[in-house]
Amino acid sequence: MNQISHAIEVVLFRARFLLAPLYLGLVGALALLCYRFVIEFIHLAQKVGDATPQSFTLDLLALLDLTLLANLILMVIFAGYENFVSRIDVAAESKDRPHWMGTIDFSGLKIKLIGSLVAISVIELLKDFIELSGKAEVGEGTIWRIAIHLTFVVSGVLFALMDWIADKREFTGTHT
């Protein structure tokens, strides 16, 4: 019976490598996002002379949006792989290793993800408000974006509160 139990545990432990193709897929998505950024940048550069300050700002915000999304994907790749699959040993010897790499646990990853989503949501709202400047009424789409943004903010606060409570319980030793 001990051998069966050991075999099951080996299979379960090695199953974590099934996540590796998903992280490689995210690397592919990051490459596609970079391609999209280049296309948007070229369009911005082509019409910079003819653009109004408002449309130029909107185009810049779109580039910022793509950059934040790329940062989010990279964070998920690094933190997710190190938390759920294996350490990235090649990064340990690199002087370019991000200072946060290897220090973000699942809880920290949740907080950083929701923070990034809030930042992206804010940019989308800012785009809406720039487009609305001078208009009297707010559209239904903008109202929905505000509601979604507030949902992200509340979720972030609740995640942080739950983590704070969990940390406090660990620190005081009051596990249930």
Secondary structure, DSSP 8 states (H G I E B T S, - for coil): -HHHHHHHHHHHHHGGGGGHHHHHHHHHHHHHHHHHHHHHHHHHHHTTTT--HHHHHHHHHHHHHHHHHHHHHHHHHHHHHHHHT---HHHHT-TT--TTTTT--HHHHHHHHHHHHHHHHHHHHHHHHHHHTT-SS--HHHHHHHHHHHHHHHHHHHHHHHHHHHHHHHHHT---
